[in-house]
Amino acid sequence: MVSSDFSIDQRKFLAARLLRNVYLKLVCASVCSSHKFERGAGLTGYFARYKRMNVPLTTLTEGNDPTVSSFILEQVTVTLDQWGDALKITDVARLTTVHPVMTLAQELLADNAQRVIDREVQLVWLAGTNILYGDGSVNARVLITSDMKATDDVIGKAYVVLGDAGAQPRGASGGTANYKIGATTSPSTLVGPQAYVGICGVQITQDIRRAAMAYGTWAAWATYAKPESILRNEVGMWNSIRWVETNFIPKYTRLGNATVAVASGQAFGTDTPVVTAVDGGGTLTSDTAFYFKATRKDLTRGFEEAISIEHTMTSASTGNNESFTFNFSSLTAGYVYNLYFGSSTGNANLKQFATTNIAVGTTVTVTAVPASGAAPAHLRAVADGLDPATLHVLYIHGEDSCIWTDLQDLKFMVIEDKPAPGNLLGLNQWVSYKFLGKAMRTNEAFMLRLELATTN
């Protein structure tokens, strides 16, 4: 072989120093208090709450008993999920790699596990119904405009919503510092002197700190009272909220274009599947409008953050056994997709297609409207992707806003490279983790989610 590539004759040098991975601030699980299931109790936990009594509205009549009130009990349930992952390491890899591959495998899996826990906690929070959209003057995500940012007025409205509903500041009843599932932030840092806890991305805290946005409020206070916080670019405590930053939190964008109708054989924007109305192959009625949306997940994060608007296409016009194909080929690598489909308009009427986490390069066929799995309420698109292009989430928690329930703590395992059935020569070794648990919201009034535009 003749080649002008001189690298063939060069000795390769691999630096002993490994490059650092992206640093993630995983803090959400630290807000949860903890409850341990008893073995043998099944996967569903049942929590009871005695609801507050109504007050009497009329005076007592002399000599007559009052109308007797009754107990009102409310039951909250949570069903545990099991998660886990593993890496396989061959004996050859251990013998021929420069870096300590077993140690690195454990570190990578620890990071993996913490991201899963943090994500699963947030997915429970995102299903909450106590929401403040934008500056509070609108009641839907699609109505949020680019000037609806984290101002002192917006923060004040959030404080009023929580306080008026009876949510206590964290630490008001002794704190909930019995967290133990292994997150990177101690719960003590999220309690402090009685205050709500706000968890958000750096884009929101940067808006709070901006002089143009807040001078005369936070910036003025920090200038005179705590100038070191300006040097550290740290909000700290402000407006009775202890601010905690994370860079592992959903950022909502619109997937695809804003044109509702899609022609057969066409995609609906960049990084969206090609949709084709097929004559036959299913049980769908012909010449009928059907509705769908797609969502996209980053494989390193796992949130459905890029969300399409609801699109529509008419089925084929011959026969009554039609279907649709969604071709996810030639899309950007590093993502998976979910598909929601229905015979009538509205997020609640779109049901999740049976195949979830659809890989790039895959084609799926919808032969019938899915019977279950309604699209979660928080999977609504940004209005037009331009005003604003991205929406950011802010969680504000009061005391006992959520609980992490578990039957099996986070557990790491190493299977030694000893001969065994299926591994007779000890060629492979496995490092893995698993846990069995689930977060739950204890009371909708104890946590508030804000969705905001930001400057950055």
C-alpha positions in Angstrom: 0.0 0.0 0.0 1.3 3.4 -1.0 0.2 6.4 1.0 1.3 10.0 1.7 -0.3 10.0 5.2 2.8 10.3 7.4 0.8 9.5 10.5 1.3 5.8 9.6 5.0 6.3 10.5 4.3 8.2 13.7 4.2 6.7 17.2 1.0 7.5 18.9 1.1 9.3 22.3 -1.8 9.1 24.7 -1.6 11.7 27.5 -2.0 10.3 30.9 -4.3 13.1 31.9 -8.0 12.6 31.2 -10.0 15.5 30.0 -12.8 16.7 32.3 -16.4 16.0 31.5 -19.0 18.8 31.5 -19.9 19.6 35.2 -23.5 19.3 36.1 -25.2 20.8 39.1 -27.6 18.1 40.2 -29.7 19.6 43.1 -33.3 18.7 42.6 -33.3 15.4 44.5 -31.9 17.2 47.5 -35.2 19.0 48.0 -37.1 15.7 48.6 -37.6 14.3 52.0 -37.4 10.5 52.2 -39.7 7.6 53.0 -38.6 4.0 53.0 -41.1 1.3 51.9 -41.2 -2.0 53.8 -40.2 -5.1 52.0 -43.2 -7.1 50.8 -45.5 -4.1 50.6 -45.6 -4.0 46.9 -44.7 -1.2 44.5 -47.5 1.2 45.3 -47.4 3.4 48.4 -50.5 5.0 49.9 -50.4 8.3 51.8 -53.4 9.8 53.7 -54.2 13.4 54.4 -56.9 14.7 56.7 -58.2 17.7 54.8 -58.9 21.0 56.7 -62.5 21.2 58.0 -65.0 23.8 56.8 -65.8 26.5 59.4 -69.3 27.0 60.7 -71.3 29.8 59.0 -74.1 30.2 61.5 -74.2 30.7 65.3 -75.3 28.0 67.7 -78.9 27.9 68.7 -79.4 27.6 72.5 -80.0 24.1 73.6 -79.4 22.6 70.1 -76.4 20.6 69.0 -74.6 21.9 65.9 -74.7 20.2 62.6 -72.0 17.5 62.9 -69.1 17.9 60.5 -67.3 14.9 59.0 -63.8 13.8 58.4 -62.5 14.4 54.8 -59.7 12.1 53.9 -57.5 12.4 50.8 -55.4 9.6 49.5 -52.2 10.1 47.5 -50.5 7.2 45.8 -47.1 6.6 44.3 -45.9 3.7 42.2 -42.2 2.9 42.3 -40.0 2.6 39.2 -36.8 0.6 38.9 -33.9 2.0 36.9 -30.4 0.8 36.2 -27.6 0.7 33.8 -24.4 -1.3 33.2 -21.0 -1.3 31.5 -19.2 -4.4 30.2 -15.4 -4.4 30.4 -13.4 -7.1 28.7 -10.2 -8.6 30.1 -8.4 -7.3 27.0 -9.6 -3.8 27.6 -8.3 -3.9 31.2 -4.9 -5.1 30.0 -4.4 -2.8 27.1 -5.9 0.6 28.1 -3.7 3.3 29.7 -6.3 4.6 32.2 -7.9 2.7 35.0 -11.0 1.6 33.2 -12.7 0.0 36.1 -12.5 3.2 38.2 -13.7 5.2 35.3 -16.6 2.9 34.7 -17.8 3.4 38.3 -17.4 7.2 38.0 -19.4 7.3 34.8 -22.2 5.1 36.2 -22.4 7.2 39.3 -22.9 10.3 37.1 -25.4 8.4 35.1 -27.4 7.3 38.1 -27.5 10.9 39.6 -28.8 12.3 36.3 -31.5 9.6 36.2 -32.6 10.4 39.8 -32.6 14.1 39.2 -34.5 13.8 35.9 -37.2 11.5 37.5 -37.7 13.9 40.3 -38.2 16.8 37.9 -40.6 14.8 35.7 -42.8 14.4 38.8 -42.5 18.2 39.4 -43.3 19.0 35.8 -46.6 17.1 36.2 -47.6 19.5 38.9 -50.7 21.7 38.3 -49.6 24.8 40.3 -48.1 26.9 37.5 -47.4 30.5 36.8 -46.9 31.3 33.1 -44.7 34.2 32.2 -45.5 37.3 34.3 -48.8 35.8 35.6 -50.9 37.7 33.2 -51.4 34.7 30.8 -52.7 31.2 31.4 -50.8 29.1 28.8 -47.3 28.5 27.6 -48.1 29.6 24.0 -49.1 33.1 25.3 -45.7 33.8 27.0 -43.8 36.6 25.3 -40.1 37.4 25.3 -40.4 40.2 27.8 -41.9 38.0 30.5 -38.7 37.4 32.6 -37.7 36.9 36.2 -38.4 40.4 37.5 -39.0 41.3 41.2 -42.7 41.6 40.4 -42.8 38.1 39.0 -40.9 36.7 42.0 -43.3 38.7 44.3 -46.3 37.1 42.5 -44.8 33.6 43.1 -44.3 34.4 46.8 -47.9 35.5 47.1 -49.2 32.4 45.3 -47.4 30.1 47.7 -48.0 32.1 50.8 -51.7 32.7 50.2 -52.1 28.9 49.6 -50.5 28.1 52.9 -47.2 26.7 51.8 -44.7 27.1 54.6 -41.2 28.2 54.0 -38.6 25.4 54.2 -37.2 25.1 57.7 -40.4 26.5 59.3 -41.1 23.1 60.8 -37.7 21.8 61.5 -36.7 21.1 57.9 -36.7 17.9 55.9 -33.1 16.9 56.1 -33.5 13.2 56.0 -32.6 12.9 52.3 -30.3 10.0 51.6 -30.4 8.9 48.0 -27.0 10.2 47.2 -27.4 13.5 45.3 -24.5 15.9 45.1 -26.0 18.7 47.2 -26.7 18.5 50.9 -30.3 19.3 51.9 -29.0 21.6 54.6 -27.8 24.0 51.9 -31.4 24.1 50.5 -33.1 24.9 53.8 -31.3 27.7 55.6 -33.3 30.3 57.6 -37.0 29.9 56.8 -37.3 30.6 53.1 -38.8 29.1 50.0 -36.2 27.4 47.7 -36.0 28.4 44.1 -34.3 26.1 41.7 -33.6 27.4 38.2 -31.0 27.6 35.4 -28.3 30.2 35.3 -30.3 32.2 32.7 -32.9 33.0 35.2 -30.6 33.9 38.1 -28.6 36.1 35.6 -31.8 38.0 34.9 -32.3 38.6 38.6 -28.8 39.9 38.9 -28.9 42.2 35.9 -28.5 45.8 36.8 -30.9 46.9 34.0 -33.5 44.5 35.4 -32.9 44.8 39.1 -30.9 47.9 40.0 -32.6 49.5 43.0 -33.5 46.1 44.3 -31.1 43.1 44.4 -28.2 44.9 42.8 -28.5 47.9 45.1 -28.9 45.7 48.2 -25.9 43.6 47.2 -23.8 46.6 46.5 -24.1 48.0 50.0 -25.0 44.9 52.1 -23.1 42.0 50.5 -20.8 43.2 47.8 -18.9 39.8 47.7 -22.1 38.3 46.2 -21.7 40.5 43.2 -18.1 39.4 42.8 -19.2 35.7 43.1 -22.2 36.4 40.8 -24.4 34.6 43.4 -28.0 35.6 44.2 -28.2 33.8 47.5 -31.2 34.8 49.5 -33.5 37.3 47.9 -37.3 38.1 48.3 -37.7 35.3 50.9 -36.4 32.7 48.4 -33.1 30.8 48.6 -31.9 30.7 45.0 -30.1 27.5 43.9 -28.7 27.2 40.4 -28.7 24.1 38.2 -27.7 23.4 34.6 -29.8 20.2 34.5 -33.3 21.5 34.0 -35.6 21.6 31.0 -35.3 24.3 28.4 -38.4 24.2 26.1 -38.1 24.9 22.4 -40.3 24.3 19.4 -39.5 21.3 17.3 -40.2 21.9 13.6 -42.2 24.7 12.0 -45.4 26.5 12.9 -47.5 25.3 9.9 -50.3 23.2 11.2 -51.2 21.2 8.1 -48.6 18.7 6.7 -48.6 17.4 3.2 -48.3 13.6 2.8 -44.6 12.7 2.2 -43.3 15.8 3.9 -41.6 16.6 7.3 -42.9 19.5 9.4 -39.6 21.3 9.9 -35.9 20.7 10.7 -35.2 17.4 12.6 -38.8 16.1 12.2 -40.0 12.9 10.7 -41.4 12.5 7.2 -45.1 11.7 7.5 -46.9 9.8 4.8 -50.6 8.9 4.6 -50.6 5.2 3.4 -53.5 3.5 1.6 -54.0 0.4 3.7 -51.9 -1.2 6.4 -54.1 -0.2 9.3 -57.6 0.4 10.7 -57.9 4.2 10.3 -60.9 5.8 8.5 -60.1 7.1 5.1 -60.2 10.8 4.1 -60.2 11.8 7.7 -58.1 14.4 9.6 -55.7 13.0 12.2 -53.5 15.0 14.6 -50.0 14.4 15.9 -47.1 15.9 17.6 -43.5 14.8 18.1 -41.1 15.5 21.0 -37.3 15.1 21.1 -35.0 14.0 24.0 -31.3 14.6 24.3 -29.8 11.2 25.1 -27.6 12.7 27.8 -30.6 14.5 29.5 -33.8 12.5 28.9 -36.3 15.4 29.0 -38.8 15.9 26.3 -37.6 19.5 25.7 -38.1 20.1 22.0 -41.8 19.9 21.3 -43.7 20.3 18.1 -47.0 22.1 17.7 -50.0 19.9 17.0 -49.9 19.1 13.3 -52.6 17.5 11.1 -52.8 15.4 8.0 -55.7 13.7 6.2 -55.6 10.0 5.7 -55.6 8.3 2.3 -58.9 8.5 0.5 -59.5 4.9 -0.6 -60.8 2.2 1.7 -61.2 2.3 5.4 -58.1 0.6 6.6 -55.5 3.4 6.3 -52.3 4.0 8.2 -49.5 6.6 8.6 -45.8 6.2 8.5 -43.3 8.4 10.4 -39.8 8.1 9.0 -37.1 9.3 11.5 -34.2 8.7 9.1 -31.5 11.4 8.4 -32.2 13.3 11.6 -29.5 14.6 14.0 -27.8 11.9 16.0 -27.8 12.0 19.8 -31.6 12.3 20.2 -34.6 10.0 20.4 -38.2 10.9 19.8 -41.7 10.3 21.1 -44.8 10.4 19.0 -48.4 11.4 20.0 -51.3 10.7 17.8 -55.1 11.2 17.9 -58.3 11.5 15.9 -59.3 14.8 17.5 -57.5 18.0 18.3 -56.2 19.0 21.7 -53.2 17.9 23.8 -55.4 15.7 26.0 -56.7 13.8 22.9 -53.3 12.9 21.7 -52.1 9.5 22.9 -48.6 8.2 23.0 -47.5 5.8 20.3 -46.6 2.4 21.7 -43.0 2.6 20.6 -41.3 5.2 22.8 -37.8 6.7 22.5 -37.8 6.2 18.8 -34.2 6.1 17.5 -32.9 8.1 14.6 -33.0 6.0 11.4 -36.3 4.3 12.4 -39.6 4.2 10.6 -42.8 3.5 12.6 -46.3 2.9 11.4 -49.4 4.1 13.1 -52.2 1.6 12.3 -54.7 2.8 14.8 -55.2 5.6 17.4 -53.4 4.6 20.6 -55.9 3.7 23.3 -54.1 5.2 26.2 -51.1 7.3 27.3 -52.4 10.9 26.9 -49.7 13.5 26.2 -48.7 15.0 29.5 -50.0 18.5 30.0 -46.5 20.0 30.1 -45.7 18.8 26.6 -47.1 21.9 24.9 -45.1 23.7 22.3 -43.6 27.2 22.5 -45.8 29.5 20.4 -43.8 30.1 17.3 -40.2 29.4 18.4 -39.3 33.0 18.1 -41.1 35.0 20.8 -39.4 33.6 22.9 -37.3 31.0 21.2 -36.7 29.2 24.5 -38.7 28.9 27.7 -37.0 28.2 31.0 -38.4 26.5 34.1 -38.2 27.7 37.7 -39.4 25.6 40.6 -40.2 27.2 44.0 -40.6 24.8 46.9 -42.1 25.2 50.3 -41.8 22.8 53.3 -42.6 19.1 52.6 -43.3 19.8 48.9 -42.1 16.4 47.8 -41.0 13.0 49.0 -38.6 10.4 47.6 -40.1 7.0 48.3 -38.0 4.0 47.8 -37.8 0.2 48.3 -34.3 -0.3 47.1 -31.6 2.3 47.7 -29.2 3.2 44.9 -26.8 0.3 44.7 -23.6 -0.2 42.7 -22.4 -3.7 41.8 -19.2 -5.1 40.3 -19.3 -8.6 38.9 -15.8 -10.1 39.1 -14.1 -11.6 36.0 -14.3 -15.2 37.4 -15.4 -18.1 35.2 -19.1 -18.6 35.3 -21.9 -19.9 33.0 -22.1 -17.5 30.1 -18.6 -16.2 30.9 -16.6 -19.4 31.0 -13.2 -17.9 30.5 -13.8 -14.8 32.6 -13.5 -12.7 29.5 -15.9 -10.0 30.7 -16.6 -8.0 33.9 -19.6 -5.8 34.6 -20.1 -2.7 36.6 -23.7 -1.6 37.2 -26.2 0.2 39.3 -29.9 0.0 40.1 -32.5 1.6 42.4 -36.2 1.3 43.0 -37.9 4.5 43.9 -40.1 7.4 42.8 -40.7 11.0 43.8 -44.1 12.3 44.7 -45.7 15.7 45.2 -47.2 15.9 48.6 -49.5 18.8 48.0 -50.0 20.9 44.8 -50.0 24.1 46.9 -46.6 23.5 48.3 -44.7 23.8 45.0 -45.0 26.3 42.2 -43.6 26.0 38.7 -42.9 29.1 36.6 -42.2 29.2 32.9 -40.3 32.2 31.8 -38.4 33.9 29.0 -34.9 35.0 29.7 -32.4 37.6 28.3 -29.8 35.0 27.5 
